[in-house]
Amino acid sequence: FIKSFSLNAIKHLTYILKATKAYKDESLKKYVKKIKSPTLILCGDKDEYFPLEDCKRFNKFISKSKIRIVKGRHDWCISKPEELREILTKWFSS
């Protein structure tokens, strides 16, 4: 999984960077609407970079998305790797 995730992130790094820049420019909607693959949106309830309301909008714009809200900030997955593993295991097994 880690290898696949890393290769995917590297392969699509340009797109990720464009989307991040677009978010700063407040025009992310045009990018997220282009996402057609099943997408899991993970959001900390106290995320300081992508606030909860933004994540809910992403969920609305991405047709095949599901949102999972966890307790924590933007870096919650670093401090709670077991919770991240559980969420991803369920996502990939469904």
Steps between C-alpha positions, in 0.01 A plus 500: 500500500771748598687436176181545295401815690847651462523422128155650444595815693821537299323433171238764573720745689456771240123472526517504881718812494267671253201415717676632810590823323147529370371461855713793603356689201147392605427329169535137609145416391602469134769246594304279738208475258739326258558213743299201375652211694375382840647738754526485877520843660663487842453812708592593853219677681748773599702502176663840463595458132185346353216599735211260547265710288745484209524122529120478492501709182765273344274206584213669317712587194664157460224270379644170628633625831444408860605715789641378830537756779737417783590683818814700448685760300652478152775267623271258686616208285856538630397493864236229446645255245289212634181692429624586151581135433154392619325757280706411192459127557121540505509729194708260290306191608162643405 
